[in-house]
Amino acid sequence: MKNYFKINYIESILLIGAFTALNFFNVILRKVLIYISLPESMMFSISYTLPFIFLFIFISHQVQKKNMIIDLTMKFSPWYIYFIIFCMMFCMIIINEYISSLVPKEGPILGNLYKEIEEFLKEEMKNPIPFFSTTVLLAPICEEVLFRGIILNGMLKNKIHPIKAILFSSFLFGLTHMNPWQFVGGIIIGSFIGFIYFITSSIIDCILLHIFNNAFAIFTMFFFMNMKDPILSKKVNMNIGLILIISFMIIISGGIFLLRKKKKI
């Protein structure tokens, strides 16, 4: 019998706590990178990736030490599964964008935080190649391996109920983004990707969905960044938003019904 890697609630929190602590060292790391005259265009990618690398090395060492196996299934699903899950993912993205937009962007705390995030993104987008490669490729790979491949998979192997494991791992996923807008998105999108992982057992599917989500987010951010006036009034936006949410939830419900035939929940 194979000795699979397992993880519980407390261990998951400690793991993400260590990951968060590593991210705080990015401030020092950036100063070191500047000191050694590393091109500014490379700093974002390197400072983003290093905490994951350190964490993966630590986890790999612990797994080998205890003679365990992390079951990272690298397989592609049938084409019809991709058709279903990408349709569902598009609906989830729109729902997430609508719900996240309800989080206030004004005020002494949230207003300043939102402006800081905007300024950070504008600064990083001055170097489009490393920014796109990090957000659309590196981030989905690193984050899916950690949150779905290690944490969610480890909780499922530990016989934790799938719904609890999916929601808890998504909660941690949202927390690591360290702002209320992405926290909401992390729970919504993370829960959906976690559900797909439970259904397909494929980390590849999760990475592809995450790439799609991030690419869509970057595209819309570029598209709307320079727009000073909204296309529609707030009242019309709310009406359209409610109609879209209801329609998309029907599509998602249909997708869940079809996927349940693949694996009983």
Secondary structure, 3 states (H helix, E strand, C coil): CCCECCCCHHHHHHHHHHHHHHHHCHHHHHHHHHHCCCCHHHHHHHHHHHHHHHHHHHHHHHHHHCCCECCCCCCCCCHHHHHHHHHHHHHHHHHHHHHHCCCCCCCCCHHHHHHHHHHHHHHHCCCHHHHHHHHHHHHHHHHHHHHHHHHHHHHHHCCCCHHHHHHHHHHHHHHCCCCHHHHHHHHHHHHHHHHHHHHHCCHHHHHHHHHHHHHHHHHHHHHHHCCCCCCCCHHHHHHHHHHHHHHHHHHHHHHHHHHHCCCCC
